[in-house]
Amino acid sequence: MAERKAQWQNDYIAKTYDRINLTVPKGQKDIIKAHADKHDGGSVNAFINRAITNQMERDGTPDTTPTE
């Protein structure tokens, strides 16, 4: 049963999200994680998404929400 749930989750994620692999200098991951713990409930993904959205808004990108 756990395998079916994992497969369903993997299928849902593949259908719903795009993946971006991010490489950072050694040690930076721990710094990012510590920051995320303080500001985004511990989610590095939420922190990175927020940082990207904020920067794109500062750069003048009118809407960072994808359209279908």
C-alpha positions, 0 to 999 in steps of 0.5 A, a space after each residue: 500500500 505504501 508503494 502505491 501511495 508513493 507512486 501516486 505522489 510521484 505521478 502527481 508531483 511530475 504532472 503538477 510541478 517543474 523541477 529545478 536542480 540548484 547547486 550552491 557552494 559547499 556550506 551554503 546549503 546549511 546557511 540557507 536551511 538555517 535561514 529557512 528555519 527562521 523565516 519559512 517554517 523550515 522549508 528551503 523550497 518555500 524560501 527559494 520560491 519566495 526569493 525568486 518571486 521577490 527578485 522577479 517582482 523587483 526586476 519588473 516581471 509583471 506576474 510570476 504566476 504561470 498561466 495555463 
